[in-house]
Amino acid sequence: MDKTANLKGRVALVTGSSRGLGAAIATAFAAAGAQVVLHGRDEAALAAVRARIGGDVLVVTGDVTDTADLDRMHDQIMARHGRVDILVASAGNTTSRPAPIEDITPESWRADIEQNLTSTFLTVRRFLPGMKERRTGTIITLSSAAGRKPSERTIVAYAAAKAGLQIFTQDLAAQAGPFGVRANCIAPETIMTETNQGWIPADVQQKLAEAHPLRRLGTPEDVAAAALFLASDASSWITGVIVDVAGGAVLA
């Protein structure tokens, strides 16, 4: 049996799965046999992903920076499935733009940290105890190449949050490993989601592609394939790693 493609019987919660990387990961997991739980705040977008997956897919909505919302979502999932075997914490966002450090407002800094680092911490904090009690589970966090290399074009708070996710995931792997729980991190670079397709001009896309050793930009399916591997038994001896889905753009 192909272990990589088999998630049959497992319950997978994918936060931020109304579009983009989260939607691609949820779709791939469902195709591999997982009972997927979709999460987001855009109900129309979630409905579209649910229809694409097909079947009786549980959808939960809420703010993953809000512990009360997380409690409610947890209770909904437990009532339907009784557990979460795979947690993909992909919810995150930024409305900031690159700026000199002295021009970054405390409010925008805190917003980026909350949306991209605290959100994952709170989500893991809520679902980890059940995994530890069952002595099995897989957690995947979504970082970014922005947290892997400095750049004058970087959104500093976003990059700091994504870099924080990497050490958070490694600390999580060390703490949770003795309980049979694995934790790994994916760091994508220039993925052509529907949002990026809409605002990055074609000529700029070409220049960006040429800056990557593999001479193309990433797709949501590239990230989903990495997540599927990390969620499956094919990676059962892998924990605490950061996987650069970056076309070679992040080289040591």
C-alpha positions in Angstrom: 0.0 0.0 0.0 1.2 3.5 -0.8 1.5 5.0 2.7 1.8 8.5 1.3 -1.6 8.5 -0.3 -3.5 6.8 2.5 -5.2 8.8 5.2 -8.3 6.6 5.3 -10.2 6.8 8.6 -8.3 9.8 10.0 -9.9 13.0 11.1 -8.0 16.1 9.8 -8.8 19.6 10.8 -7.3 22.2 8.4 -7.6 25.8 9.7 -7.8 28.5 7.1 -9.1 26.1 4.5 -11.7 28.4 2.8 -9.2 29.2 0.0 -5.5 29.1 -1.0 -3.1 26.6 0.6 -5.6 25.5 3.3 -8.2 24.6 0.6 -5.6 22.7 -1.5 -4.4 20.7 1.6 -8.0 19.9 2.7 -8.8 18.7 -0.9 -5.7 16.5 -1.1 -6.4 15.0 2.4 -10.0 14.2 1.4 -8.9 12.6 -1.8 -6.5 10.5 0.3 -9.4 9.2 2.4 -9.4 11.6 5.4 -12.5 12.9 7.1 -11.7 16.5 6.6 -13.0 19.4 8.8 -12.9 22.7 7.0 -12.4 25.9 8.9 -12.5 29.6 8.1 -14.6 32.7 8.4 -15.9 33.1 4.9 -18.9 30.9 4.8 -19.5 31.2 1.0 -15.9 30.3 0.3 -16.1 27.3 2.7 -19.2 26.1 1.0 -17.4 26.2 -2.4 -14.5 24.1 -1.0 -17.0 21.7 0.7 -18.8 21.2 -2.7 -15.5 20.6 -4.4 -14.6 17.9 -1.9 -18.1 16.3 -1.9 -19.7 14.2 0.8 -20.7 15.1 4.3 -17.8 17.4 5.3 -18.0 19.2 8.6 -17.4 23.0 8.4 -16.6 25.0 11.5 -16.3 28.8 11.6 -14.5 31.0 14.1 -11.5 33.2 14.9 -8.5 31.1 15.8 -7.1 34.0 17.9 -10.1 33.7 20.2 -10.1 30.9 22.8 -13.9 30.9 23.1 -14.2 30.3 19.4 -11.7 27.5 19.6 -13.5 25.9 22.4 -16.7 26.0 20.5 -15.1 24.6 17.3 -13.4 21.8 19.4 -16.8 20.8 20.9 -18.4 20.7 17.4 -15.6 18.5 16.1 -15.7 16.2 19.1 -19.5 15.9 18.8 -19.2 14.7 15.2 -15.9 12.8 15.1 -14.7 12.4 18.7 -11.1 13.3 17.9 -8.6 15.1 15.6 -5.8 12.9 14.3 -4.2 15.5 12.0 -4.1 19.2 12.7 -2.9 21.6 9.9 -2.6 25.1 11.3 -2.7 27.1 8.1 -4.8 30.1 9.1 -2.9 33.3 8.8 -2.9 36.6 7.0 -1.4 40.0 6.8 -2.7 43.3 5.5 0.7 45.1 6.1 3.2 46.2 3.5 7.0 46.2 3.6 8.1 49.2 5.6 11.2 50.4 7.5 11.1 49.1 11.1 10.8 52.6 12.5 7.6 53.2 10.5 5.8 50.0 11.7 3.1 50.8 14.1 2.7 48.8 17.3 -0.9 48.0 16.2 0.2 46.5 12.9 3.0 44.6 14.5 0.7 43.0 17.1 -1.9 42.2 14.4 0.6 40.3 12.3 1.9 38.4 15.4 -1.6 37.5 16.5 -2.8 36.3 13.1 0.3 34.3 12.2 1.9 33.1 15.4 -0.5 33.4 18.3 -3.3 31.8 16.2 -1.2 28.6 15.7 -0.2 28.5 19.4 -3.8 28.8 20.6 -5.0 26.2 18.0 -2.3 23.7 19.0 -2.9 24.4 22.7 -6.6 23.4 22.3 -6.2 20.2 20.3 -2.8 18.9 21.5 -4.2 17.5 24.9 -6.5 15.0 23.1 -3.6 13.8 20.9 -1.4 13.3 23.9 -4.1 11.4 25.7 -4.6 9.1 22.7 -0.8 9.0 22.3 -1.0 9.6 18.6 -1.4 12.6 16.3 0.3 14.7 13.6 0.5 18.5 13.6 1.6 20.6 10.6 2.3 24.3 10.8 2.5 26.7 7.9 5.5 29.1 8.0 6.9 31.0 5.0 10.2 31.6 3.2 9.8 35.1 4.6 10.8 33.6 8.0 13.7 31.7 6.4 15.8 34.5 4.8 16.1 38.3 5.3 15.0 40.6 2.5 14.4 44.4 2.2 11.0 43.5 0.7 10.0 41.6 3.8 7.0 42.5 5.9 9.0 42.4 9.2 6.3 41.4 11.7 4.9 38.8 9.3 8.4 37.3 8.8 9.1 37.4 12.5 5.9 35.5 13.2 6.6 32.9 10.6 10.2 32.5 11.9 8.7 32.1 15.4 6.4 29.3 14.0 9.5 27.3 13.1 11.1 27.2 16.6 7.6 26.8 18.1 7.1 23.7 15.9 10.5 22.3 16.9 9.8 22.8 20.6 6.4 21.2 20.1 8.0 18.2 18.4 10.4 17.8 21.4 7.6 18.1 24.0 5.0 16.0 22.2 7.2 13.3 20.7 7.2 11.1 23.9 3.4 11.0 23.6 3.5 9.7 20.0 2.7 13.1 18.5 4.7 14.4 15.5 5.0 18.1 14.6 6.5 19.5 11.4 6.5 22.8 9.5 6.1 23.8 5.9 7.7 27.0 4.6 6.4 27.9 1.1 7.9 30.5 -1.1 6.0 32.4 -3.9 3.0 30.1 -4.3 0.6 31.1 -7.0 -2.7 31.0 -5.1 -5.7 32.7 -6.6 -4.8 35.8 -4.6 -1.3 36.0 -6.0 -2.5 35.2 -9.5 -4.8 38.2 -9.2 -2.3 40.9 -8.1 1.1 39.7 -9.4 1.4 40.8 -13.1 2.5 38.1 -15.6 5.9 39.8 -16.4 6.6 39.9 -12.6 5.7 36.3 -12.3 8.2 35.4 -15.0 11.0 37.4 -13.3 10.2 35.7 -10.0 10.2 32.3 -11.6 13.6 32.9 -13.1 15.0 33.7 -9.7 14.2 30.2 -8.5 16.7 27.4 -9.4 13.7 25.3 -10.6 12.6 28.2 -12.9 9.0 28.1 -12.0 6.7 29.3 -9.2 5.0 27.1 -6.8 1.4 25.9 -6.8 -1.0 25.2 -3.9 -0.8 21.5 -5.0 3.0 21.6 -4.3 2.3 22.5 -0.7 -0.6 20.1 -0.4 1.7 17.2 -1.6 4.3 18.1 1.1 1.5 18.2 3.7 0.1 14.9 2.6 3.5 13.3 3.0 4.0 14.8 6.5 0.5 13.7 7.6 1.0 10.1 6.4 2.7 7.1 7.8 5.4 7.5 5.1 6.9 10.2 7.4 6.4 8.3 10.7 10.1 8.8 11.6 10.1 12.5 10.8 9.4 15.2 13.4 10.6 18.7 14.1 11.6 19.5 10.5 11.1 22.6 8.4 10.3 21.7 4.8 11.1 24.4 2.3 8.6 24.1 -0.5 10.5 26.8 -2.4 11.8 25.6 -5.7 15.4 26.0 -4.4 15.0 29.6 -3.5 15.9 29.0 0.1 19.4 27.4 0.1 21.7 27.1 3.1 
